[in-house]
Amino acid sequence: MRWLLSFLLATLLGTAQALSTTGSRLLVVIDDVADKDNYSQFWKDLESRGYTVKFETPKSSSLSLFKLGALAYDHLIILPSKSKGLGPNLTPNILVDYLKNDGNILLTMSGDGSIPSSIASTLLEFDITLPPDRNSVVVDHFNYDKNSAAEKHDVLLVPLPGGSRGDLQNYFNVAGVLAIPRAVGHVLGNANQLLTPIVRAPETAYAYDPKENEAIEDVFASGSQLSLVSAFQARNSARLTVLGSAEMLQDKWFDAKLLGRRGGAQIPSANKVFAQRLSQWTFHEIGVLKVGRLEHHLNERGNPDSEEINPSIYRIKNDVSYMIELSEWDVDSYKPFKPPGTDQVQLEFSMLSPFHRLQLEQTSKTANSSIFTTSFKLPDQHGIFNFLVNYKRPFMTNIFEKRTVTVRHFAHDEWPRSFVISGAWPWISGIAVTVTGWLIFVGVWLYSKPTETSTKKRQ
């Protein structure tokens, strides 16, 4: 009976576990809790993936992202607020500290109201700039939904993003068209290399304040300068996603039928699929890399030390092999990791700077991991070296694996003998000739006697 209860308990715990690798506690900050019904499909999708969703208002006295110095919630969703600030518990410093402690944030905005100053200040911490006019929306007179925005042109029709680079993994490329209503465009700075745009505005779009009826001469930004959805991944792999249109997550846009400016057949919105992929990435359900085994050893036949794994000391000019096992979490399980496109995983053998930078080749794989290996000869330089794999790519968690080893000189009995060094043969020959000649001379000197000379006696 006891084993049956244990089995049932383990089953319940397994079914309740979220698909995220970082936890299931999710906090949603919303102006009015009653408005959560507008996003019911989105909440149901999150709950079906194992998340425990809690709703709080920005001014709630019980709202706190930390408890006893630790995270109270693993993930945070901030929906648009009509107030000027988000209260003392959601200041820019607190949100930055939340990311530093491995929390993940999905931050949404809307052009229906003014952007709180705390949101603008928070985004500036990550080199993300909002329009100076807090009521700005993105409009496009060529790519809009004729059903819902025939006059204002503020519901953009944007194809789902393709791969921006051939060496990046694109987790958001799903067939269809996005409906992006009343979006707040933002500009990504060049100083922050950790920022990556997910959805850019069409070339004919621009930021516009609907309260101003005068003709626009100087726009804040236009075309691909405007990002509608952006991602930031910190060096600790915490993730921040900036969504310029919170209405994209509402039920009416999940089920909407879209009609382009030129008419034709209506097409279904791809917002539901995109929202799922976006939340999966933000909450560490996809794009999560894990290191399994990591080994280095001598690769020399006949060397008795070749069987030792991960030795702490090598000798210059040793032949060595290196192996690392990598897996990628994909929604509900780990699978073998494969670098996207033309990308490659590299190994650095470095002191202050790399002496070797080598491509790691995938030589084998298991059911849930890939094995990458390489072999090389150590440099003719003694000192403290590192086996370093520093793999950092947008949309993937960072890998930084360093193993420190000592590289020594030859021992006194490991130097090659002079008779096997071809450069020493003339000197050895000279010594041999000198010794041989001396021995011959001594032998001749010792075993030869002077010739006798005859002398006449005088009387």
C-alpha positions as CSV (number, residue, x, y, z in Angstrom):
1,M,0.0,0.0,0.0
2,R,2.8,2.4,0.9
3,W,4.5,1.9,-2.5
4,L,1.2,2.6,-4.3
5,L,0.8,5.9,-2.4
6,S,4.4,6.8,-3.3
7,F,3.8,6.0,-6.9
8,L,0.6,8.1,-7.0
9,L,2.4,11.0,-5.3
10,A,5.3,10.9,-7.8
11,T,2.8,10.8,-10.7
12,L,0.9,13.8,-9.4
13,L,4.2,15.7,-8.9
14,G,5.2,14.8,-12.4
15,T,2.0,16.1,-13.9
16,A,2.1,19.3,-12.0
17,Q,5.6,20.1,-12.9
18,A,6.0,22.9,-15.4
19,L,7.7,22.5,-18.7
20,S,10.1,25.3,-17.9
21,T,13.5,24.4,-16.7
22,T,13.5,27.3,-14.2
23,G,10.2,26.8,-12.3
24,S,6.5,27.1,-12.5
25,R,5.6,30.1,-10.4
26,L,4.2,32.9,-12.6
27,L,3.1,36.3,-11.5
28,V,0.9,38.5,-13.7
29,V,0.7,42.2,-13.0
30,I,-2.5,43.7,-14.4
31,D,-4.2,47.0,-13.8
32,D,-7.7,45.4,-13.1
33,V,-7.9,41.7,-12.3
34,A,-11.3,41.7,-14.1
35,D,-9.5,42.4,-17.4
36,K,-7.8,39.0,-17.3
37,D,-10.8,37.5,-19.0
38,N,-9.7,39.2,-22.2
39,Y,-6.7,36.9,-22.2
40,S,-8.4,33.7,-21.1
41,Q,-6.9,31.5,-23.9
42,F,-3.4,32.7,-23.1
43,W,-3.9,31.9,-19.4
44,K,-5.3,28.4,-20.2
45,D,-2.3,27.7,-22.4
46,L,0.1,28.6,-19.6
47,E,-1.8,26.5,-17.0
48,S,-1.9,23.5,-19.4
49,R,1.9,23.8,-19.5
50,G,2.1,23.5,-15.7
51,Y,2.4,27.1,-14.6
52,T,0.8,28.3,-11.4
53,V,-0.6,31.7,-12.4
54,K,-1.2,34.4,-9.8
55,F,-2.7,37.8,-10.6
56,E,-1.8,41.1,-8.7
57,T,-2.4,44.8,-9.3
58,P,0.6,47.1,-9.4
59,K,-0.5,48.9,-6.2
60,S,-1.3,45.7,-4.3
61,S,0.3,45.7,-0.8
62,S,1.0,42.0,-1.1
63,L,3.0,42.4,-4.3
64,S,6.6,41.5,-3.9
65,L,9.1,39.8,-6.3
66,F,11.3,38.6,-3.5
67,K,10.8,36.7,-0.3
68,L,13.5,36.4,2.3
69,G,16.1,37.4,-0.3
70,A,15.0,34.8,-2.8
71,L,12.7,35.0,-5.8
72,A,9.0,34.7,-4.9
73,Y,8.1,34.0,-8.5
74,D,10.1,32.4,-11.3
75,H,8.5,34.4,-14.1
76,L,6.8,37.7,-14.4
77,I,4.3,39.1,-16.9
78,I,3.6,42.9,-16.9
79,L,0.5,44.0,-18.7
80,P,-0.1,47.6,-19.7
81,S,-1.0,50.0,-16.9
82,K,-2.9,53.3,-17.2
83,S,-1.2,54.8,-14.2
84,K,2.0,56.9,-14.4
85,G,4.0,54.4,-12.3
86,L,3.9,50.8,-11.3
87,G,4.3,51.4,-7.6
88,P,7.2,50.9,-5.2
89,N,7.5,47.1,-5.8
90,L,8.1,47.3,-9.5
91,T,10.7,50.0,-9.8
92,P,13.5,49.8,-12.4
93,N,16.0,48.7,-9.8
94,I,13.8,45.9,-8.5
95,L,13.1,44.7,-12.0
96,V,16.8,44.7,-12.9
97,D,17.6,42.8,-9.6
98,Y,14.9,40.3,-10.6
99,L,16.7,39.5,-13.8
100,K,20.0,39.3,-12.0
101,N,18.5,36.6,-9.8
102,D,17.5,34.5,-12.8
103,G,14.0,35.7,-13.1
104,N,12.3,36.0,-16.5
105,I,10.1,38.9,-17.6
106,L,7.5,39.3,-20.4
107,L,6.9,43.0,-20.5
108,T,4.0,44.2,-22.7
109,M,2.9,47.7,-23.8
110,S,-0.1,49.2,-25.6
111,G,-0.7,52.3,-27.6
112,D,-4.2,52.7,-26.1
113,G,-2.7,54.6,-23.1
114,S,0.3,56.4,-21.9
115,I,3.4,54.4,-21.1
116,P,4.3,54.5,-17.3
117,S,7.6,56.3,-16.7
118,S,8.9,53.4,-14.7
119,I,8.6,51.2,-17.8
120,A,10.5,53.7,-19.9
121,S,13.2,54.0,-17.3
122,T,13.5,50.2,-17.0
123,L,13.9,49.8,-20.8
124,L,16.6,52.4,-20.8
125,E,18.6,50.2,-18.5
126,F,18.8,47.8,-21.4
127,D,19.4,50.4,-24.1
128,I,15.9,50.3,-25.4
129,T,14.4,53.7,-26.3
130,L,10.7,54.5,-26.4
131,P,9.2,57.5,-28.3
132,P,9.4,60.7,-26.3
133,D,5.6,61.0,-26.8
134,R,4.2,58.3,-24.5
135,N,1.0,58.0,-26.6
136,S,2.7,57.0,-29.8
137,V,1.5,54.0,-31.9
138,V,2.9,52.4,-35.0
139,V,0.8,52.9,-38.2
140,D,1.3,51.6,-41.7
141,H,-0.8,52.7,-44.6
142,F,0.1,49.7,-46.7
143,N,0.2,46.8,-44.3
144,Y,-2.9,47.0,-42.2
145,D,-6.0,45.0,-41.4
146,K,-8.9,46.3,-43.5
147,N,-11.5,44.6,-41.2
148,S,-10.5,46.4,-37.9
149,A,-8.4,49.4,-39.0
150,A,-9.8,50.6,-42.3
151,E,-9.4,54.3,-41.2
152,K,-6.6,54.4,-38.5
153,H,-4.4,51.8,-40.1
154,D,-3.0,51.0,-36.6
155,V,-3.5,47.2,-36.8
156,L,-0.4,46.0,-38.7
157,L,-0.2,42.8,-40.7
158,V,3.3,41.4,-40.4
159,P,4.5,38.0,-41.6
160,L,6.0,35.8,-38.9
161,P,9.7,36.5,-38.7
162,G,12.1,34.4,-40.6
163,G,15.7,33.8,-39.7
164,S,17.6,37.0,-39.4
165,R,21.0,35.2,-39.8
166,G,21.8,31.8,-41.1
167,D,23.8,30.9,-38.0
168,L,21.0,31.6,-35.5
169,Q,18.3,29.3,-34.3
170,N,14.9,30.8,-35.1
171,Y,12.2,29.6,-32.7
172,F,9.5,32.0,-33.9
173,N,9.2,31.0,-37.6
174,V,5.7,29.6,-38.0
175,A,3.7,30.0,-41.2
176,G,1.1,32.8,-41.1
177,V,0.5,36.5,-40.5
178,L,0.6,38.3,-37.2
179,A,-2.0,40.9,-36.3
180,I,-0.3,43.6,-34.2
181,P,-2.8,46.2,-33.0
182,R,-1.9,49.6,-31.6
183,A,1.8,48.7,-31.0
184,V,4.4,50.8,-29.3
185,G,7.5,50.8,-31.3
186,H,10.9,50.9,-29.7
187,V,14.5,51.4,-30.9
188,L,17.3,49.1,-29.9
189,G,20.6,50.7,-29.1
190,N,23.9,49.5,-30.6
191,A,25.7,49.5,-27.3
192,N,23.9,46.4,-25.9
193,Q,25.0,43.3,-27.8
194,L,22.6,41.2,-25.8
195,L,19.5,42.6,-27.5
196,T,17.9,40.8,-30.5
197,P,14.9,42.0,-32.5
198,I,12.2,39.3,-33.1
199,V,9.7,41.3,-35.1
200,R,10.6,44.5,-36.9
201,A,8.1,47.0,-38.3
202,P,7.4,46.9,-42.1
203,E,9.5,49.3,-44.2
204,T,6.4,51.6,-44.6
205,A,5.5,51.8,-40.9
206,Y,6.3,54.8,-38.6
207,A,5.6,55.9,-35.1
208,Y,2.7,58.4,-34.8
209,D,0.9,60.2,-32.0
210,P,-2.9,59.9,-32.8
211,K,-3.6,62.9,-30.6
212,E,-1.7,65.2,-33.0
213,N,-3.6,66.1,-36.1
214,E,-0.8,68.1,-37.7
215,A,1.3,66.7,-40.4
216,I,4.4,64.8,-39.2
217,E,7.7,66.2,-40.3
218,D,10.2,64.4,-38.1
219,V,9.2,61.0,-37.0
220,F,10.8,59.2,-34.0
221,A,11.7,56.2,-36.2
222,S,10.3,54.3,-39.2
223,G,10.6,51.1,-41.0
224,S,13.0,48.4,-39.7
225,Q,14.4,51.0,-37.2
226,L,11.3,50.2,-35.1
227,S,11.1,46.9,-33.3
228,L,7.7,45.6,-32.3
229,V,8.9,42.5,-30.4
230,S,12.5,42.3,-28.9
231,A,14.4,39.9,-26.7
232,F,17.2,40.5,-24.2
233,Q,19.1,37.6,-22.7
234,A,21.5,38.4,-19.8
235,R,24.8,36.8,-19.2
236,N,23.2,34.6,-16.6
237,S,20.7,33.5,-19.3
238,A,17.8,35.3,-17.6
239,R,15.4,36.6,-20.3
240,L,13.4,39.8,-20.9
241,T,10.9,40.0,-23.8
242,V,9.5,43.3,-24.8
243,L,6.1,43.0,-26.6
244,G,4.9,46.3,-28.1
245,S,1.3,45.2,-28.4
246,A,-0.3,43.5,-25.4
247,E,-3.5,43.1,-27.4
248,M,-1.8,40.5,-29.5
249,L,-2.4,38.1,-26.5
250,Q,-6.1,38.8,-26.3
251,D,-8.7,36.2,-27.3
252,K,-10.2,38.3,-30.1
253,W,-6.9,38.4,-31.9
254,F,-6.2,34.7,-31.4
255,D,-9.3,33.9,-33.4
256,A,-9.3,36.9,-35.7
257,K,-9.8,36.8,-39.5
258,L,-7.6,39.2,-41.3
259,L,-8.0,41.1,-44.5
260,G,-5.3,42.9,-46.3
261,R,-5.5,46.3,-47.9
262,R,-6.0,44.9,-51.3
263,G,-8.8,42.6,-50.2
264,G,-8.9,39.0,-51.3
265,A,-9.5,36.0,-49.1
266,Q,-9.5,36.4,-45.3
267,I,-6.7,34.6,-43.5
268,P,-6.5,33.4,-39.9
269,S,-4.3,35.2,-37.4
270,A,-1.1,33.4,-36.3
271,N,-1.1,35.3,-32.9
272,K,-1.9,32.2,-30.8
273,V,1.0,30.1,-32.2
274,F,3.3,33.1,-31.9
275,A,2.2,33.9,-28.3
276,Q,2.9,30.3,-27.3
277,R,6.4,30.3,-28.9
278,L,7.2,33.7,-27.4
279,S,6.2,32.7,-23.9
280,Q,8.0,29.3,-24.2
281,W,11.2,31.1,-25.1
282,T,10.8,33.7,-22.4
283,F,10.1,31.1,-19.7
284,H,12.9,28.7,-20.6
285,E,10.9,26.0,-22.3
286,I,13.0,26.2,-25.5
287,G,16.5,27.3,-26.3
288,V,18.0,25.9,-23.1
289,L,21.4,24.2,-23.5
290,K,22.9,21.8,-21.0
291,V,26.4,20.4,-20.6
292,G,26.7,16.8,-19.8
293,R,30.1,15.0,-19.7
294,L,33.3,17.0,-20.3
295,E,36.5,15.2,-20.7
296,H,40.1,15.8,-21.9
297,H,43.0,13.3,-21.9
298,L,46.2,12.3,-23.6
299,N,45.9,10.9,-27.1
300,E,49.2,9.1,-27.4
301,R,49.7,5.4,-28.0
302,G,52.0,3.6,-25.6
303,N,51.8,6.4,-23.0
304,P,50.7,4.9,-19.7
305,D,49.0,8.1,-18.7
306,S,46.7,8.1,-21.7
307,E,44.0,6.3,-19.7
308,E,43.7,9.1,-17.1
309,I,40.6,11.3,-17.7
310,N,40.9,15.1,-17.0
311,P,44.5,15.2,-15.7
312,S,45.6,18.4,-14.1
313,I,49.0,18.5,-15.8
314,Y,50.3,17.9,-19.3
315,R,53.7,18.3,-21.1
316,I,54.4,20.6,-23.9
317,K,53.8,19.1,-27.4
318,N,51.5,16.4,-26.0
319,D,48.8,15.1,-28.3
320,V,45.4,15.6,-26.4
321,S,41.7,15.0,-27.1
322,Y,38.8,17.0,-25.8
323,M,35.1,15.9,-25.6
324,I,31.9,17.8,-24.5
325,E,28.4,16.5,-24.4
326,L,25.6,19.0,-25.2
327,S,21.8,18.8,-25.0
328,E,19.0,21.2,-25.8
329,W,15.7,21.3,-23.8
330,D,12.8,21.4,-26.3
331,V,9.4,21.9,-24.5
332,D,9.3,18.7,-22.5
333,S,12.6,16.8,-23.0
334,Y,16.2,17.1,-23.8
335,K,17.3,16.3,-27.4
336,P,20.7,16.2,-29.1
337,F,22.0,19.7,-29.7
338,K,22.7,20.6,-33.3
339,P,24.3,24.0,-34.1
340,P,22.0,26.0,-36.5
341,G,23.0,26.6,-40.1
342,T,26.6,27.5,-40.5
343,D,27.3,28.0,-36.8
344,Q,29.8,25.8,-35.0
345,V,30.9,25.1,-31.4
346,Q,34.6,26.0,-30.8
347,L,37.2,25.1,-28.3
348,E,39.8,27.6,-27.1
349,F,43.1,26.4,-25.6
350,S,44.3,29.7,-24.1
351,M,46.5,31.3,-21.6
352,L,46.0,35.1,-21.7
353,S,45.0,34.7,-25.4
354,P,44.1,31.6,-27.4
355,F,46.9,29.5,-28.6
356,H,44.4,27.2,-30.4
357,R,40.8,27.9,-31.5
358,L,39.4,24.7,-33.0
359,Q,36.1,23.6,-34.3
360,L,34.4,20.9,-32.3
361,E,33.0,18.2,-34.6
362,Q,29.9,16.2,-33.7
363,T,31.2,12.6,-33.7
364,S,28.3,10.8,-32.1
365,K,25.0,11.3,-30.3
366,T,22.8,9.6,-27.8
367,A,19.0,9.7,-27.4
368,N,19.2,13.1,-25.8
369,S,22.7,14.6,-26.3
370,S,25.4,15.2,-28.9
371,I,29.1,14.4,-28.5
372,F,31.5,17.0,-29.8
373,T,35.2,16.2,-30.0
374,T,38.6,17.4,-31.3
375,S,42.2,16.5,-31.1
376,F,45.3,18.7,-31.3
377,K,49.0,19.1,-30.2
378,L,49.8,21.3,-27.2
379,P,51.9,24.3,-27.9
380,D,55.6,24.5,-27.2
381,Q,54.9,26.8,-24.3
382,H,54.7,26.0,-20.6
383,G,52.4,27.7,-18.1
384,I,48.7,27.6,-16.9
385,F,46.2,27.0,-19.7
386,N,42.5,26.7,-20.0
387,F,40.3,24.4,-22.1
388,L,37.5,26.9,-22.8
389,V,34.1,26.5,-24.5
390,N,32.4,29.9,-24.7
391,Y,29.3,29.4,-26.7
392,K,26.9,32.5,-26.6
393,R,24.2,32.9,-29.2
394,P,21.0,34.9,-29.3
395,F,17.9,32.9,-28.2
396,M,20.1,30.2,-26.6
397,T,21.3,30.0,-23.0
398,N,25.0,30.6,-22.6
399,I,27.6,27.9,-22.3
400,F,30.8,28.8,-20.5
401,E,32.9,25.8,-19.5
402,K,36.5,26.3,-18.4
403,R,38.9,23.6,-17.2
404,T,42.4,24.8,-16.0
405,V,45.5,22.6,-16.5
406,T,49.2,23.0,-16.1
407,V,51.6,22.5,-19.1
408,R,55.1,21.7,-18.0
409,H,58.5,21.4,-19.8
410,F,60.2,18.1,-20.7
411,A,61.6,16.3,-17.7
412,H,65.4,15.7,-17.8
413,D,64.9,12.1,-18.9
414,E,62.3,13.0,-21.6
415,W,64.5,15.1,-23.9
416,P,65.5,13.2,-27.1
417,R,69.0,11.8,-27.1
418,S,71.6,13.6,-29.2
419,F,72.1,10.7,-31.5
420,V,68.5,10.9,-32.8
421,I,68.8,14.6,-33.6
422,S,70.0,15.0,-37.2
423,G,71.4,18.5,-36.5
424,A,73.8,17.0,-34.0
425,W,75.3,14.4,-36.3
426,P,78.1,16.6,-37.6
427,W,79.2,17.4,-34.1
428,I,79.0,13.8,-33.1
429,S,80.9,12.8,-36.2
430,G,83.6,15.4,-35.3
431,I,84.0,14.0,-31.8
432,A,84.2,10.5,-33.1
433,V,86.8,11.5,-35.7
434,T,88.8,13.4,-33.1
435,V,88.8,10.5,-30.6
436,T,89.6,7.9,-33.3
437,G,92.4,10.0,-34.6
438,W,93.8,10.5,-31.1
439,L,93.7,6.8,-30.4
440,I,95.5,6.0,-33.6
441,F,98.1,8.6,-32.9
442,V,98.7,7.2,-29.4
443,G,98.9,3.7,-30.7
444,V,101.4,4.7,-33.3
445,W,103.4,6.6,-30.8
446,L,103.5,3.8,-28.3
447,Y,104.2,0.9,-30.6
448,S,106.6,2.5,-32.9
449,K,110.4,2.8,-32.1
450,P,112.8,5.2,-33.6
451,T,115.1,3.9,-36.4
452,E,118.6,2.9,-35.3
453,T,121.5,4.9,-36.6
454,S,125.1,3.3,-37.0
455,T,128.0,5.2,-35.5
456,K,131.8,4.4,-36.0
457,K,134.0,4.0,-32.9
458,R,137.1,6.2,-32.8
459,Q,140.3,4.8,-31.5
